[in-house]
Amino acid sequence: MSNPYKASRDAPQPEIVGARLVEPGQRPTRIRYWIIGLTCAMSVILYLDRFCIGPVTEKIIEEIHLDRKQFGWAIGMFFWSYALMQVPSGWVCDRFGSRVALPLYVVGWSLAVMLLGAAHSLIAFLVLRLLLGMAQAGAYPAAAGYIKKWIPLAGRARANSIVTMGGRAGGLIAFFATPLLMLYALRALEWEVGGWRIVFVGYGLLGVVWAVAFWWLFRERPEDHPRCNAAEVALVEPTLAGATPTPPLNLVLALVQHPNVLLLSLSGFFVNIGWIFLVTWLPSYLKDAYADQLTDVARDVSQWFGYTHTITKTNAYDLLAGPMVAFTGLAGMCGSLSGGMLADFLLRKFGPIWGRRLPGMCAAFVACSAYAACLFTTDVRLFIVLAAAIYFLTDLGLGALWATYQDFGGKYVSSVLGFANMCGNLGAAVFSSVFGYMAEDKMWSAVFITSGCSFLVVACCWLFVDPTRKFVVEET
């Protein structure tokens, strides 16, 4: 029996699509690539604004007079609001469309980032991080909903992986560029402190520019876009034609009763526990555990580049912590791109069930093993390699994860992803604060054990996911 997922790319195209005629030999336009490019750029800005506080954590703590426990709550506040707004944001996208909702979300979180640059107290920081999470909550549910409308099944995982790779690129830029831009701002303005504030304002302005471009270039469906020809419209599954459905009132009840939603929500909760250390507390761990080694490495690097200033523990950390964390983010980007291609290949090779299960299961199990190895690592170079491997493996499974939502989500992909993403970010919300308490007491072994065990749970969840079991809501 032939594999329909493998054959879909060769299926004959219809001659008439809606009111448009597909002329013989007509080549599809490429508007879908512009849409994915815009979405990838949004993902870059999303993570840039979300994690720009990471590389300047110690500076913010010092200037606003916080401790790590309080800063952990500030990190957690973002994830609490981000998680709890997933379902409402997804509902808004399903109801009003992404062309209206997504630019409003982006402008909202951009304003929150710019105002963070003016925050001078813990309360202001907590409130603005809460608002940032609320505004960013709708970004990926909106993207998942319209990617399904714009990208054929055979290439959907790859498209999703490009979007998630953009997020990892944003995280990489945040960790690599923010300290350098902060130092440049201090020098240009002749300030002693507060350079990160100017950087945050600049990051926020990028989002406003993107929102204007998206509203101008985007349409909900290929058939609505004036520059999309009939051949490109025909690439998308015919079942996706028609107006965006109005979510029924019993949608939430259906979500909590569907086994795929529950399994992937549980998986998301635990995968974020394993991932949150890498994007929040990794710089602090490097300072606590490897300060002496960082000084030695910085001296070696300074000789290579002719850096003549005296190397101390403080400036060694400033020079190396950001690039080292950025290296792990680069590994995540590679994992995102590889994960999409792997998921599309395995779908054609093994079909819809094991083609989706295998990437998530295998990646989670190996990530668990890497965290176990971190417990016994005493060399900073080897530790960074292990951290990069964990980031790579985390993102390797994202292409299959997003595609699975779209495989079984039916008409309510945004709501399905929003609910599961809500549960996932509750894990980040809880454990960013828990890890803050552990960081204050330097209980790093407990952080690694908790993170490793969480990935083991993820692998077990994937074993029971069945993408062929569709999500259907009975209309009331």
C-alpha positions as CSV (number, residue, x, y, z in Angstrom):
1,M,0.0,0.0,0.0
2,S,1.4,3.4,-1.0
3,N,2.2,6.0,1.6
4,P,-0.1,9.0,1.0
5,Y,2.3,11.3,2.9
6,K,5.1,10.4,0.5
7,A,3.0,10.8,-2.6
8,S,1.3,14.1,-1.7
9,R,4.0,16.2,-3.3
10,D,3.4,14.5,-6.6
11,A,-0.4,14.6,-6.5
12,P,-2.1,16.2,-9.6
13,Q,-3.2,19.7,-9.1
14,P,-6.8,20.8,-9.7
15,E,-7.5,22.8,-12.9
16,I,-9.8,25.2,-11.1
17,V,-9.3,26.6,-7.6
18,G,-12.2,28.7,-6.4
19,A,-12.6,31.4,-9.0
20,R,-9.1,31.1,-10.4
21,L,-8.0,28.9,-13.3
22,V,-4.8,27.0,-13.2
23,E,-3.4,27.4,-16.6
24,P,-1.4,24.4,-18.1
25,G,2.2,24.6,-17.0
26,Q,1.5,27.5,-14.7
27,R,4.2,27.7,-12.0
28,P,3.1,28.6,-8.5
29,T,4.0,32.0,-7.2
30,R,6.2,32.2,-4.1
31,I,4.2,34.3,-1.7
32,R,4.2,31.4,0.8
33,Y,7.9,31.9,1.2
34,W,7.5,35.5,2.0
35,I,4.9,34.6,4.7
36,I,7.3,32.1,6.3
37,G,10.1,34.7,6.1
38,L,7.9,37.3,7.9
39,T,7.0,34.7,10.5
40,C,10.6,33.8,11.1
41,A,11.5,37.4,11.5
42,M,8.6,37.7,14.1
43,S,10.1,34.7,15.9
44,V,13.5,36.4,16.0
45,I,12.0,39.5,17.6
46,L,9.9,37.4,19.9
47,Y,12.9,35.7,21.5
48,L,15.2,38.8,21.3
49,D,12.7,40.8,23.4
50,R,11.9,37.8,25.7
51,F,15.5,36.9,26.6
52,C,17.4,40.2,26.3
53,I,17.4,40.3,30.1
54,G,19.4,37.1,30.2
55,P,22.9,38.3,29.4
56,V,22.6,41.4,31.6
57,T,21.0,39.6,34.5
58,E,23.8,40.4,36.9
59,K,23.8,44.1,35.8
60,I,20.1,44.4,36.3
61,I,20.3,42.7,39.7
62,E,23.0,45.1,40.8
63,E,21.5,48.3,39.4
64,I,17.9,47.7,40.7
65,H,19.2,46.2,43.9
66,L,17.6,42.7,43.6
67,D,18.8,39.2,44.6
68,R,18.5,36.1,42.5
69,K,15.3,34.9,44.2
70,Q,13.6,38.2,43.3
71,F,14.9,38.1,39.8
72,G,13.6,34.5,39.5
73,W,10.2,35.8,40.3
74,A,10.5,38.4,37.6
75,I,11.4,35.7,35.1
76,G,8.6,33.5,36.3
77,M,6.1,36.4,36.0
78,F,6.6,36.5,32.3
79,F,6.0,32.7,31.9
80,W,2.9,32.8,34.2
81,S,1.1,35.4,32.1
82,Y,2.5,33.9,28.8
83,A,1.1,30.5,29.8
84,L,-2.3,31.7,31.1
85,M,-3.0,33.8,28.0
86,Q,-2.3,31.1,25.5
87,V,-5.8,29.8,25.2
88,P,-7.5,33.3,25.1
89,S,-4.9,34.5,22.6
90,G,-5.4,31.4,20.4
91,W,-9.2,31.9,20.5
92,V,-8.8,35.5,19.4
93,C,-6.7,34.4,16.5
94,D,-9.2,31.7,15.5
95,R,-12.1,34.2,15.8
96,F,-10.7,37.4,14.2
97,G,-7.7,36.2,12.1
98,S,-4.0,36.6,12.4
99,R,-3.8,39.7,10.2
100,V,-5.6,41.7,12.9
101,A,-4.5,39.9,16.1
102,L,-0.8,39.3,15.5
103,P,0.3,43.0,14.8
104,L,-1.5,44.1,17.9
105,Y,0.3,41.4,20.0
106,V,3.7,42.5,18.6
107,V,3.1,46.2,19.2
108,G,1.9,45.4,22.7
109,W,5.0,43.4,23.7
110,S,7.3,45.9,21.9
111,L,5.9,48.7,24.1
112,A,6.5,46.6,27.2
113,V,10.1,46.0,26.3
114,M,10.7,49.7,25.7
115,L,9.1,50.5,29.1
116,L,11.4,48.0,30.7
117,G,14.2,50.3,29.8
118,A,12.6,52.8,32.2
119,A,12.0,50.4,35.1
120,H,13.7,51.4,38.4
121,S,12.0,49.1,40.9
122,L,11.1,45.4,41.4
123,I,7.3,46.2,41.1
124,A,7.7,47.9,37.7
125,F,9.9,45.1,36.5
126,L,7.3,42.5,37.6
127,V,4.4,44.3,36.0
128,L,6.1,44.9,32.7
129,R,7.4,41.3,32.4
130,L,3.8,40.3,33.1
131,L,2.5,42.5,30.3
132,L,5.3,41.2,28.0
133,G,4.1,37.6,28.6
134,M,0.5,38.5,28.0
135,A,1.3,40.1,24.6
136,Q,3.6,37.4,23.4
137,A,1.2,34.6,24.2
138,G,-0.6,34.8,20.9
139,A,2.4,34.8,18.6
140,Y,2.9,31.1,18.1
141,P,-0.8,30.1,18.1
142,A,-1.4,32.6,15.4
143,A,1.6,31.4,13.4
144,A,0.6,27.8,13.7
145,G,-2.9,28.6,12.5
146,Y,-1.9,30.4,9.3
147,I,1.1,28.1,8.5
148,K,-1.4,25.3,8.1
149,K,-3.3,27.4,5.6
150,W,-0.3,28.4,3.6
151,I,2.0,25.4,3.6
152,P,1.2,21.9,2.1
153,L,1.4,18.9,4.4
154,A,4.6,17.5,3.0
155,G,6.6,20.7,3.9
156,R,4.8,21.8,7.0
157,A,7.3,20.5,9.6
158,R,10.1,22.2,7.7
159,A,8.3,25.5,7.7
160,N,7.6,25.1,11.4
161,S,11.3,24.4,12.0
162,I,12.3,27.5,10.2
163,V,10.0,29.6,12.4
164,T,11.3,28.0,15.6
165,M,14.9,28.4,14.3
166,G,14.1,32.1,14.0
167,G,13.3,32.1,17.7
168,R,16.6,30.5,18.6
169,A,18.3,33.0,16.4
170,G,16.7,35.8,18.4
171,G,17.9,34.2,21.6
172,L,21.4,33.9,20.2
173,I,21.4,37.6,19.1
174,A,20.1,38.5,22.6
175,F,22.9,36.8,24.4
176,F,25.6,37.8,21.9
177,A,24.7,41.3,20.9
178,T,23.0,42.8,24.1
179,P,26.2,43.0,26.2
180,L,28.1,44.6,23.2
181,L,25.4,47.1,22.5
182,M,25.2,47.9,26.2
183,L,28.9,48.7,26.3
184,Y,28.6,50.8,23.1
185,A,25.7,52.7,24.5
186,L,27.6,53.4,27.8
187,R,30.6,54.7,25.8
188,A,28.5,56.8,23.4
189,L,26.4,58.4,26.1
190,E,29.2,58.6,28.6
191,W,27.1,56.8,31.3
192,E,28.4,54.7,34.1
193,V,25.4,52.4,34.3
194,G,22.1,51.8,32.5
195,G,23.3,50.9,29.0
196,W,20.9,48.0,28.8
197,R,18.0,50.5,29.0
198,I,18.8,52.0,25.7
199,V,19.2,48.6,24.1
200,F,15.8,47.5,25.3
201,V,14.2,50.6,23.7
202,G,15.9,49.8,20.4
203,Y,14.7,46.2,20.5
204,G,11.1,47.4,21.0
205,L,11.2,49.7,18.0
206,L,12.1,46.7,15.8
207,G,8.8,45.0,16.7
208,V,6.7,48.1,15.7
209,V,8.3,48.1,12.3
210,W,7.6,44.4,11.8
211,A,3.9,44.9,12.8
212,V,3.4,47.5,10.1
213,A,5.1,45.3,7.4
214,F,3.1,42.2,8.4
215,W,-0.3,44.0,8.2
216,W,0.6,45.3,4.8
217,L,1.9,42.0,3.3
218,F,-0.1,39.3,4.9
219,R,-3.5,37.7,4.1
220,E,-5.2,34.9,6.0
221,R,-5.3,32.5,3.1
222,P,-3.5,32.1,-0.2
223,E,-6.8,32.7,-2.1
224,D,-7.2,36.1,-0.4
225,H,-3.8,37.3,-1.5
226,P,-3.8,39.5,-4.6
227,R,-0.3,38.3,-5.6
228,C,-1.0,34.6,-5.2
229,N,-1.8,32.7,-8.4
230,A,-4.1,29.7,-8.6
231,A,-1.2,27.2,-8.8
232,E,0.1,28.3,-5.5
233,V,-3.4,28.2,-4.0
234,A,-3.8,24.6,-5.2
235,L,-0.7,23.5,-3.3
236,V,-2.7,23.8,0.0
237,E,-5.0,21.0,1.0
238,P,-8.5,21.6,-0.4
239,T,-10.0,20.9,3.1
240,L,-8.6,24.1,4.3
241,A,-10.7,26.3,2.1
242,G,-13.4,28.4,3.6
243,A,-13.8,30.9,6.3
244,T,-12.1,30.7,9.7
245,P,-14.4,28.9,12.1
246,T,-15.9,30.5,15.1
247,P,-14.6,28.6,18.2
248,P,-17.6,27.0,20.0
249,L,-18.1,27.6,23.7
250,N,-17.3,24.0,24.7
251,L,-13.9,24.2,23.1
252,V,-12.0,24.1,26.4
253,L,-13.9,21.0,27.6
254,A,-13.0,19.2,24.3
255,L,-9.3,20.2,24.8
256,V,-9.0,18.7,28.2
257,Q,-10.7,15.5,27.1
258,H,-8.5,14.8,24.0
259,P,-5.6,12.3,24.7
260,N,-3.2,13.9,22.2
261,V,-3.7,17.4,23.8
262,L,-3.2,16.0,27.3
263,L,0.0,14.1,26.3
264,L,1.6,17.0,24.4
265,S,0.6,19.4,27.2
266,L,2.3,17.2,29.8
267,S,5.3,16.8,27.4
268,G,5.5,20.6,27.0
269,F,5.3,21.2,30.7
270,F,8.4,19.0,31.3
271,V,10.4,19.9,28.3
272,N,10.3,23.6,29.4
273,I,11.6,22.5,32.8
274,G,14.6,21.0,31.0
275,W,15.0,24.0,28.8
276,I,14.5,27.0,31.1
277,F,17.9,26.7,32.7
278,L,19.6,27.2,29.4
279,V,18.0,30.6,28.7
280,T,17.8,32.0,32.2
281,W,20.3,30.7,34.8
282,L,23.2,29.4,32.6
283,P,25.2,32.7,32.8
284,S,24.9,32.7,36.6
285,Y,26.0,29.0,36.8
286,L,29.1,29.8,34.7
287,K,29.9,32.6,37.1
288,D,29.5,30.4,40.2
289,A,31.1,27.2,38.9
290,Y,33.8,28.2,36.4
291,A,35.0,31.7,37.3
292,D,38.6,30.6,37.5
293,Q,38.5,28.6,34.3
294,L,36.8,31.5,32.5
295,T,39.7,33.7,33.6
296,D,42.2,31.3,32.1
297,V,40.2,31.0,28.9
298,A,39.9,34.7,28.6
299,R,43.6,35.2,28.9
300,D,44.2,32.7,26.1
301,V,41.6,34.5,23.9
302,S,43.1,37.9,24.7
303,Q,46.5,36.7,23.5
304,W,45.0,35.5,20.2
305,F,43.3,38.9,19.6
306,G,46.0,41.2,21.0
307,Y,43.8,42.3,24.0
308,T,46.2,44.1,26.3
309,H,44.0,44.9,29.3
310,T,44.4,43.0,32.6
311,I,42.1,40.0,32.8
312,T,40.1,39.6,36.0
313,K,37.3,37.3,37.0
314,T,34.8,40.1,36.4
315,N,35.8,41.1,32.9
316,A,36.5,37.5,32.0
317,Y,32.9,36.7,32.8
318,D,31.7,39.8,30.8
319,L,33.8,38.7,27.8
320,L,33.0,35.0,27.7
321,A,29.6,34.3,29.3
322,G,27.5,35.9,26.6
323,P,29.3,34.2,23.7
324,M,29.3,30.9,25.4
325,V,25.5,31.0,26.0
326,A,25.1,32.3,22.5
327,F,26.9,29.2,21.2
328,T,24.2,27.0,22.9
329,G,21.6,29.1,21.1
330,L,23.3,28.5,17.8
331,A,23.1,24.8,18.5
332,G,19.4,25.3,19.1
333,M,19.0,26.9,15.7
334,C,20.7,24.0,14.1
335,G,18.4,21.6,15.9
336,S,15.3,23.5,14.8
337,L,16.3,23.4,11.1
338,S,17.4,19.7,11.3
339,G,14.3,18.7,13.3
340,G,12.0,20.0,10.6
341,M,13.8,18.1,7.8
342,L,14.0,15.0,9.9
343,A,10.3,15.1,10.8
344,D,9.3,15.4,7.1
345,F,11.7,12.5,6.2
346,L,10.4,10.3,9.0
347,L,6.8,11.0,8.0
348,R,7.4,9.7,4.5
349,K,9.5,6.8,5.8
350,F,7.4,5.5,8.7
351,G,4.0,7.2,8.3
352,P,2.0,9.6,10.5
353,I,2.4,7.9,13.9
354,W,6.0,6.8,14.3
355,G,7.2,9.5,11.9
356,R,6.0,12.0,14.5
357,R,6.9,10.0,17.6
358,L,10.5,9.2,16.9
359,P,12.1,12.7,16.8
360,G,10.5,13.7,20.2
361,M,11.2,10.4,21.9
362,C,14.8,10.0,20.9
363,A,15.8,13.7,21.4
364,A,14.3,13.8,24.9
365,F,16.1,10.6,26.0
366,V,19.5,11.7,24.8
367,A,19.0,15.2,26.4
368,C,18.3,13.4,29.7
369,S,21.6,11.6,29.4
370,A,23.4,14.9,28.6
371,Y,22.1,16.4,31.8
372,A,23.3,13.4,33.7
373,A,26.8,13.9,32.3
374,C,26.7,17.6,33.5
375,L,26.8,16.3,37.0
376,F,30.3,14.9,36.5
377,T,31.8,17.6,34.3
378,T,34.5,19.8,35.7
379,D,35.8,21.5,32.5
380,V,33.9,24.6,31.2
381,R,34.5,23.7,27.6
382,L,33.0,20.3,27.9
383,F,30.1,21.7,29.9
384,I,29.3,24.2,27.2
385,V,29.3,21.4,24.6
386,L,26.9,19.4,26.7
387,A,24.6,22.4,27.2
388,A,24.7,23.0,23.4
389,A,23.8,19.4,22.8
390,I,20.8,19.7,25.2
391,Y,19.6,22.9,23.3
392,F,20.1,21.1,20.0
393,L,18.1,18.1,21.1
394,T,15.3,20.2,22.6
395,D,14.8,22.0,19.3
396,L,15.3,18.9,17.2
397,G,11.9,17.7,18.4
398,L,10.0,21.0,17.8
399,G,9.5,20.4,14.1
400,A,7.6,17.2,14.8
401,L,5.8,18.8,17.7
402,W,4.3,21.7,15.8
403,A,3.5,19.4,12.8
404,T,1.7,17.1,15.2
405,Y,-0.5,19.9,16.4
406,Q,-1.4,20.7,12.8
407,D,-1.9,17.0,11.9
408,F,-4.7,16.4,14.4
409,G,-5.8,20.0,15.3
410,G,-8.2,20.3,12.4
411,K,-10.0,23.7,12.3
412,Y,-8.8,24.7,15.8
413,V,-5.0,24.5,15.5
414,S,-4.4,27.8,17.2
415,S,-6.5,26.8,20.2
416,V,-4.9,23.4,20.4
417,L,-1.4,24.8,20.3
418,G,-2.4,27.6,22.6
419,F,-3.7,25.2,25.3
420,A,-0.6,22.9,25.0
421,N,1.7,25.9,25.0
422,M,0.0,27.2,28.1
423,C,0.7,24.0,30.0
424,G,4.3,24.0,28.7
425,N,5.0,27.5,29.9
426,L,3.5,26.8,33.3
427,G,6.5,24.5,33.7
428,A,8.8,27.4,32.8
429,A,6.9,29.7,35.1
430,V,7.1,27.5,38.1
431,F,10.7,26.3,37.6
432,S,12.3,29.6,36.6
433,S,11.4,30.7,40.1
434,V,12.3,27.4,41.7
435,F,15.7,27.4,39.9
436,G,16.1,31.0,41.2
437,Y,16.0,29.7,44.8
438,M,18.4,26.9,43.9
439,A,20.7,29.4,42.2
440,E,20.8,31.6,45.3
441,D,21.9,28.6,47.4
442,K,24.1,27.3,44.6
443,M,22.2,24.0,44.4
444,W,23.2,23.4,40.8
445,S,23.3,19.6,41.0
446,A,19.6,19.7,41.9
447,V,18.9,21.8,38.9
448,F,20.6,19.3,36.6
449,I,18.8,16.3,38.2
450,T,15.4,18.0,37.9
451,S,16.0,19.0,34.3
452,G,17.3,15.5,33.3
453,C,14.3,13.7,34.8
454,S,11.9,16.1,33.1
455,F,13.2,15.0,29.7
456,L,12.7,11.4,30.6
457,V,9.0,12.1,31.2
458,V,8.9,13.8,27.8
459,A,10.2,10.7,26.1
460,C,7.5,8.6,27.8
461,C,4.7,11.0,26.7
462,W,5.7,10.8,23.1
463,L,5.4,7.0,23.1
464,F,1.6,7.3,23.3
465,V,0.9,10.3,20.9
466,D,-1.3,9.3,17.9
467,P,-1.5,12.2,15.3
468,T,-4.1,10.3,13.3
469,R,-6.7,10.8,16.1
470,K,-8.3,14.1,15.1
471,F,-9.5,16.8,17.3
472,V,-13.2,17.3,16.8
473,V,-15.5,19.6,18.7
474,E,-19.2,18.9,18.8
475,E,-21.1,22.1,17.8
476,T,-23.5,23.3,20.5
